[in-house]
Amino acid sequence: MWNRIKTLIVKELQILLRDRKTRIIIIVPPIMQLVVFSFASTLEVKNISMGVYNRDSGEASRQLVRRFEFSPSFIKLTSLDNPRSLKQFLDAQKGVMVLSIPDDFSRKLAAGEPVKVQLLFDGRRSNVAQIVNGYANRILASFRADTGQAAELQPLLVRNWYNPNLDYMYFTLPCLIGILCMVMGITIPALSVAREREFGTFDQILVSPLSSTEILIGKTVPSLLIGLVQATGMILAAVWCFRLPFTGNGGLLYLSIVIFITSVTGIGLFISALCKTQQQAILGAFAFTVPAVMISGYATPVENMPQWLQYLSLLDPLRYFLVIIRGIFLKAMPFGVALENLLPLVALTVVSLLFAGWFFKKKLD
């Protein structure tokens, strides 16, 4: 039996590596996606343009405007001269925010009276508006503290654990490794069976002495081996090229990768049993991958989702793997803590392989 499985594994690897188009799919997209997404997929907001409607002629209002002008987040300040220009500025999307300063701003500030400014945001870009609102409120809090107002709001010390400089790549790169491993772990086995059916070689496998279990193993192992090679390349690129710190245990990371790729390979085999062409296999992989990424906690926290989506995310292998890989990279997650996410991942792996094997055998019969 093991000789037959070994022969099938070698055959699969030869087909994958000899075909020029398949080699391109395996090598080029992960590299391009890692590079592009590392810079493009970020929740940071930079180079912000804003409008300023300053009705006060005092020194205090000019100092406040200069705080925004010299902030690293804001690069362009546009002076507005009337209330109508505020609406036109935001309507034309010339900026995300408008700062409106009342005409008695400096007088009230000098007299020690409560003073307020107005912040107007473009709600069409809700996520950006919330982030810029946080930037603006930090500047206003610092200004009030320096001028003697609400000094108690000034923090004594701010520390960011595991990511001291709040570098978004510390969050993005580990997540991208997990997402790209999932994409290839689903796509390769899904395309493998579909390609066999298109070329007519799948019938030859059916009349061979191979059982359905042996075919399943022979289709799973090549995907796992290629996934491990791809994951290794992406980890090395993250550490050496992007200078991402690696603080955890390498053995624990690779154990998690093996379990994760095996779980998504079972999903890919299930998709391959449903598809007859490679185009159908690609569409099936896409139909699963996009929702899986959305509910994994990569783009938005799982806690922010509706309750029924939180329950659905429990069936998503990527949700558990992202917690593990971020923890191992950034905070040296110990095995006992990683086990809390490894056990559900192992359970999903067993279920996906058993279900894929049952469905695969049913289709063969």
C-alpha positions as CSV (number, residue, x, y, z in Angstrom):
1,M,0.0,0.0,0.0
2,W,2.7,2.5,0.9
3,N,4.5,1.8,-2.4
4,R,1.3,2.6,-4.3
5,I,0.8,5.8,-2.2
6,K,4.5,6.8,-2.7
7,T,4.1,6.3,-6.5
8,L,1.0,8.5,-6.6
9,I,2.7,11.2,-4.5
10,V,5.7,11.3,-6.8
11,K,3.4,11.4,-9.8
12,E,1.5,14.3,-8.4
13,L,4.7,16.3,-7.6
14,Q,6.0,15.6,-11.1
15,I,2.8,16.9,-12.7
16,L,2.8,20.0,-10.5
17,L,6.4,20.9,-11.0
18,R,6.8,19.9,-14.7
19,D,3.8,21.9,-15.9
20,R,5.0,25.5,-16.6
21,K,1.6,27.1,-15.8
22,T,1.3,25.2,-12.6
23,R,4.8,26.2,-11.5
24,I,3.9,29.9,-12.1
25,I,0.7,29.5,-10.1
26,I,2.7,27.9,-7.2
27,I,5.6,30.4,-7.2
28,V,4.6,33.8,-8.6
29,P,1.2,34.6,-6.9
30,P,2.4,34.0,-3.3
31,I,5.5,36.2,-3.8
32,M,3.5,39.0,-5.5
33,Q,0.7,38.9,-2.9
34,L,3.1,38.9,0.0
35,V,4.9,42.0,-1.4
36,V,1.8,43.9,-2.5
37,F,-0.4,43.1,0.4
38,S,2.3,43.9,2.9
39,F,2.3,47.5,1.9
40,A,-1.3,47.9,0.6
41,S,-3.3,45.9,3.2
42,T,-3.0,48.2,6.1
43,L,-5.4,49.9,8.6
44,E,-3.1,52.9,9.0
45,V,-4.2,56.2,7.6
46,K,-1.5,58.5,6.4
47,N,-1.1,61.6,4.3
48,I,-4.4,63.1,5.4
49,S,-5.8,66.3,3.8
50,M,-8.0,68.4,6.1
51,G,-9.8,71.7,6.0
52,V,-9.5,74.5,8.6
53,Y,-12.2,77.1,9.3
54,N,-10.6,79.4,11.8
55,R,-12.9,82.3,12.9
56,D,-10.6,83.3,15.7
57,S,-7.7,85.7,15.2
58,G,-5.8,84.9,18.4
59,E,-2.5,83.2,19.0
60,A,-4.0,80.2,20.6
61,S,-6.0,79.2,17.5
62,R,-2.9,79.6,15.4
63,Q,-1.0,77.3,17.8
64,L,-3.7,74.7,17.5
65,V,-3.6,74.8,13.7
66,R,0.2,74.4,13.8
67,R,-0.3,71.3,15.9
68,F,-2.2,69.7,13.0
69,E,0.2,71.2,10.4
70,F,3.3,69.6,11.9
71,S,1.6,66.3,12.8
72,P,3.1,63.4,10.7
73,S,-0.4,62.2,9.9
74,F,-1.6,65.4,8.2
75,I,0.2,66.6,5.1
76,K,-2.2,69.2,3.6
77,L,-4.3,71.9,5.4
78,T,-6.7,73.9,3.3
79,S,-8.0,77.2,4.8
80,L,-11.8,77.7,4.4
81,D,-13.3,81.2,4.7
82,N,-17.1,80.6,5.1
83,P,-19.5,77.9,6.3
84,R,-20.6,77.0,2.7
85,S,-17.0,76.1,1.8
86,L,-17.0,73.5,4.6
87,K,-19.8,71.5,2.8
88,Q,-18.1,72.0,-0.6
89,F,-14.8,70.8,0.8
90,L,-16.3,67.5,2.1
91,D,-18.7,67.0,-0.8
92,A,-15.8,67.2,-3.3
93,Q,-13.8,64.7,-1.1
94,K,-10.9,67.1,-1.0
95,G,-10.2,66.0,2.6
96,V,-11.5,63.6,5.3
97,M,-11.9,66.2,8.1
98,V,-12.6,69.9,8.7
99,L,-11.5,71.6,11.9
100,S,-13.9,74.5,12.8
101,I,-12.6,77.0,15.5
102,P,-15.1,79.4,17.1
103,D,-14.4,83.2,17.1
104,D,-14.0,83.3,20.9
105,F,-11.6,80.4,21.2
106,S,-8.5,82.4,22.3
107,R,-10.5,84.7,24.7
108,K,-12.1,81.8,26.5
109,L,-8.8,79.9,26.7
110,A,-7.1,82.9,28.2
111,A,-9.9,83.3,30.7
112,G,-9.8,79.7,31.7
113,E,-13.3,79.0,30.5
114,P,-14.4,75.8,28.8
115,V,-13.8,76.0,25.1
116,K,-14.7,73.6,22.3
117,V,-13.9,73.1,18.6
118,Q,-15.9,71.3,16.0
119,L,-14.6,68.3,14.0
120,L,-16.5,67.5,10.8
121,F,-15.8,64.2,9.0
122,D,-16.7,62.6,5.7
123,G,-18.9,59.7,6.9
124,R,-18.8,58.0,3.5
125,R,-15.4,56.7,4.6
126,S,-16.5,55.5,8.0
127,N,-13.4,53.5,8.9
128,V,-11.0,56.3,7.9
129,A,-13.1,58.9,9.6
130,Q,-13.0,56.9,12.9
131,I,-9.2,56.6,12.7
132,V,-8.7,60.3,11.8
133,N,-11.0,61.2,14.7
134,G,-8.6,59.4,17.0
135,Y,-5.6,61.2,15.6
136,A,-7.4,64.6,16.0
137,N,-8.5,63.9,19.5
138,R,-5.0,63.0,20.6
139,I,-3.8,66.3,19.2
140,L,-6.6,68.2,21.0
141,A,-5.9,66.4,24.3
142,S,-2.2,67.3,24.1
143,F,-3.1,70.9,23.3
144,R,-5.5,71.1,26.3
145,A,-2.9,69.6,28.6
146,D,-0.2,72.0,27.5
147,T,-2.5,75.0,27.9
148,G,-3.5,74.0,31.4
149,Q,-7.0,72.6,30.6
150,A,-7.9,69.0,31.6
151,A,-4.3,68.3,32.5
152,E,-5.5,65.1,34.3
153,L,-6.1,63.6,30.8
154,Q,-2.4,63.6,30.0
155,P,-1.1,60.0,30.5
156,L,2.1,59.5,32.5
157,L,3.4,56.7,30.3
158,V,2.2,54.8,27.2
159,R,3.6,51.5,26.3
160,N,2.6,49.1,23.5
161,W,3.4,45.5,24.3
162,Y,4.6,43.2,21.5
163,N,4.6,46.0,18.9
164,P,6.3,49.0,20.6
165,N,6.1,51.3,17.5
166,L,2.7,50.1,16.4
167,D,4.1,49.0,13.0
168,Y,1.2,47.7,11.0
169,M,3.4,45.1,9.3
170,Y,3.8,43.3,12.6
171,F,0.1,42.5,12.3
172,T,-0.2,42.2,8.5
173,L,2.6,39.8,7.6
174,P,1.8,36.9,9.9
175,C,-1.8,37.1,8.8
176,L,-0.8,37.1,5.2
177,I,1.3,34.0,5.7
178,G,-1.8,32.2,7.0
179,I,-4.1,33.5,4.3
180,L,-1.7,32.6,1.5
181,C,-1.1,29.1,2.9
182,M,-4.9,28.6,3.0
183,V,-5.4,29.8,-0.6
184,M,-2.7,27.4,-2.0
185,G,-3.7,24.6,0.4
186,I,-7.3,24.7,-1.1
187,T,-6.4,25.5,-4.7
188,I,-3.7,22.9,-5.4
189,P,-5.8,19.8,-4.4
190,A,-8.9,21.3,-6.0
191,L,-7.1,21.8,-9.3
192,S,-5.4,18.4,-9.1
193,V,-8.5,16.3,-9.4
194,A,-10.2,18.6,-11.8
195,R,-7.1,18.5,-14.1
196,E,-7.1,14.7,-14.0
197,R,-10.8,14.7,-15.1
198,E,-10.2,17.2,-17.9
199,F,-7.2,15.3,-19.3
200,G,-9.0,11.9,-18.9
201,T,-6.3,10.4,-16.6
202,F,-8.6,10.2,-13.6
203,D,-10.3,7.1,-15.2
204,Q,-6.9,5.4,-15.2
205,I,-6.5,6.0,-11.5
206,L,-10.0,4.5,-10.9
207,V,-9.1,1.3,-12.6
208,S,-5.8,1.0,-10.8
209,P,-5.3,-1.0,-7.6
210,L,-5.5,2.2,-5.6
211,S,-8.3,2.5,-3.0
212,S,-10.2,5.7,-2.3
213,T,-8.2,6.2,0.9
214,E,-4.9,5.8,-0.9
215,I,-6.0,8.3,-3.6
216,L,-7.0,10.7,-0.8
217,I,-3.6,10.4,0.9
218,G,-1.7,10.7,-2.4
219,K,-3.6,13.9,-3.2
220,T,-3.1,15.4,0.3
221,V,0.6,14.9,0.8
222,P,1.9,16.8,-2.3
223,S,-0.3,19.8,-1.3
224,L,1.1,19.6,2.2
225,L,4.7,19.5,1.0
226,I,4.3,22.4,-1.4
227,G,2.5,24.3,1.3
228,L,5.4,23.8,3.7
229,V,7.9,25.0,1.1
230,Q,5.8,28.1,0.4
231,A,5.3,28.8,4.1
232,T,9.0,28.5,4.7
233,G,9.8,31.0,1.9
234,M,7.2,33.5,3.2
235,I,8.5,33.2,6.8
236,L,12.1,33.8,5.6
237,A,11.0,36.8,3.5
238,A,9.1,38.2,6.5
239,V,12.0,37.9,8.9
240,W,14.9,38.8,6.5
241,C,13.4,41.2,4.0
242,F,10.7,42.9,6.1
243,R,12.6,42.7,9.4
244,L,9.6,41.1,11.3
245,P,10.8,39.9,14.7
246,F,10.4,36.1,15.4
247,T,10.3,35.5,19.1
248,G,8.6,32.1,19.4
249,N,9.4,28.4,18.9
250,G,10.0,27.3,15.3
251,G,8.9,23.7,15.9
252,L,5.6,24.8,17.3
253,L,5.1,27.1,14.3
254,Y,5.7,24.3,11.8
255,L,3.5,21.9,13.7
256,S,0.7,24.5,13.5
257,I,1.4,25.0,9.8
258,V,1.2,21.2,9.1
259,I,-2.1,20.9,10.9
260,F,-3.6,24.0,9.3
261,I,-2.6,23.1,5.7
262,T,-3.9,19.6,6.2
263,S,-7.3,21.0,7.4
264,V,-7.7,23.3,4.3
265,T,-6.4,20.5,2.0
266,G,-9.4,18.4,3.1
267,I,-11.6,21.4,2.1
268,G,-9.9,21.5,-1.2
269,L,-10.4,17.8,-1.8
270,F,-14.1,18.2,-1.0
271,I,-14.3,21.0,-3.6
272,S,-12.5,18.9,-6.1
273,A,-15.1,16.1,-5.7
274,L,-17.8,18.6,-6.7
275,C,-16.0,20.1,-9.7
276,K,-15.4,18.7,-13.2
277,T,-13.2,21.5,-14.6
278,Q,-10.3,23.6,-13.3
279,Q,-12.4,26.7,-13.8
280,Q,-15.1,25.3,-11.5
281,A,-12.4,24.3,-9.0
282,I,-10.9,27.9,-8.9
283,L,-14.4,29.4,-8.5
284,G,-15.1,26.9,-5.7
285,A,-11.9,27.7,-3.9
286,F,-12.6,31.5,-4.3
287,A,-16.2,31.0,-2.9
288,F,-14.8,29.5,0.3
289,T,-11.7,31.6,0.7
290,V,-13.2,35.0,0.7
291,P,-15.8,34.4,3.4
292,A,-13.2,32.5,5.5
293,V,-10.9,35.4,5.5
294,M,-13.6,37.9,6.3
295,I,-14.8,36.0,9.4
296,S,-11.3,35.0,10.6
297,G,-10.7,38.2,12.5
298,Y,-8.1,39.5,10.0
299,A,-10.0,42.5,8.8
300,T,-12.3,43.1,11.8
301,P,-12.3,41.6,15.3
302,V,-14.6,38.5,15.6
303,E,-16.2,40.2,18.7
304,N,-17.5,43.0,16.5
305,M,-19.5,40.5,14.3
306,P,-23.1,39.5,14.8
307,Q,-23.5,36.5,17.2
308,W,-24.4,34.1,14.4
309,L,-21.3,35.0,12.5
310,Q,-19.2,34.5,15.6
311,Y,-20.6,31.0,15.9
312,L,-19.9,30.4,12.2
313,S,-16.3,31.5,12.6
314,L,-15.7,28.6,15.0
315,L,-15.8,26.4,11.9
316,D,-13.1,28.5,10.2
317,P,-9.5,27.0,10.5
318,L,-8.0,30.4,9.6
319,R,-9.4,32.0,12.8
320,Y,-7.4,29.7,15.1
321,F,-4.2,29.7,12.9
322,L,-4.0,33.5,12.9
323,V,-4.1,33.6,16.7
324,I,-1.3,31.0,16.8
325,I,1.0,32.5,14.1
326,R,0.7,36.1,15.5
327,G,1.4,34.8,19.0
328,I,4.4,32.8,18.0
329,F,5.9,35.6,15.9
330,L,5.3,38.5,18.3
331,K,5.1,37.3,21.9
332,A,6.7,33.8,22.0
333,M,3.4,32.0,22.7
334,P,4.1,29.0,24.8
335,F,2.8,25.6,23.9
336,G,0.1,25.5,26.6
337,V,-1.4,28.7,25.3
338,A,-1.1,27.7,21.7
339,L,-2.9,24.4,22.6
340,E,-6.1,26.3,23.2
341,N,-6.2,27.0,19.5
342,L,-4.4,23.9,18.2
343,L,-7.0,21.5,19.6
344,P,-10.0,23.1,17.7
345,L,-7.7,23.2,14.6
346,V,-7.0,19.5,15.0
347,A,-10.7,18.7,15.4
348,L,-11.5,20.7,12.2
349,T,-8.6,18.8,10.4
350,V,-10.0,15.4,11.4
351,V,-13.6,16.4,10.4
352,S,-12.6,17.9,7.1
353,L,-10.5,14.9,6.1
354,L,-13.1,12.4,7.1
355,F,-15.8,14.3,5.3
356,A,-13.7,14.8,2.2
357,G,-12.8,11.1,2.3
358,W,-16.4,10.0,2.7
359,F,-17.6,12.3,-0.1
360,F,-14.6,11.5,-2.3
361,K,-15.3,7.7,-1.9
362,K,-19.0,8.3,-2.6
363,K,-18.2,10.1,-5.8
364,L,-15.7,7.3,-6.9
365,D,-18.3,4.6,-6.2
